[in-house]
């Protein structure tokens, strides 16, 4: 497709389970970003990749959160041992390269029961 | 720590009126972005402002950037109901490429 694609759109899981969220960026976009957006708030930065290299992971809340982009295209954000406070909208964005405008996907709504 | 503040947080206005949303930030970044978000939807890029004095206009919306004052404005002219949404500004954190978003301004245009 033409835009950033995220899957699943909705994920409901029990506390303590691991979840994996997927992002397929716009074709040709070198840079990929993950954000988390709480209800009524602006997105908060989590991590950022150039090609397959994770350039900045300063926004990951703790070591239960990790991300990868092994072939420089699709990225996966993994949350281990989920907690209720992890419930949020997780958004992915991509740009042609760092510093270029970011284009956002529709997000994955994660709910932890 | 970089902070981005928007005001007002909520704005209810009549159709046909003009209003301005303000975005203040605490870094020396020269790049500022405005996004629109409809309820339950993604963020739609409105404006990209890349230098001091930049002004961009699209329809009833006009955005400007004053990097010396660390201030951007989003001006709404003759508002219409279709402009009802939440508007976010975001600053490109200097030296990195992560966006720091403002708190958002929830705009409601009343018919």
Interface residues (C-beta under 8 A of the other chain):
Chain A: X31 X33 X35 X40 X41 X42 X43 X44 X45 X48 X55 X56 X58 X59 X91 X95 X98 X99 X101 X102 X103 X104 X105 X106 X107
Chain B: X4 X31 X33 X35 X41 X42 X43 X45 X48 X88 X90 X92 X96 X97 X98 X99 X100 X101 X102 X103 X104
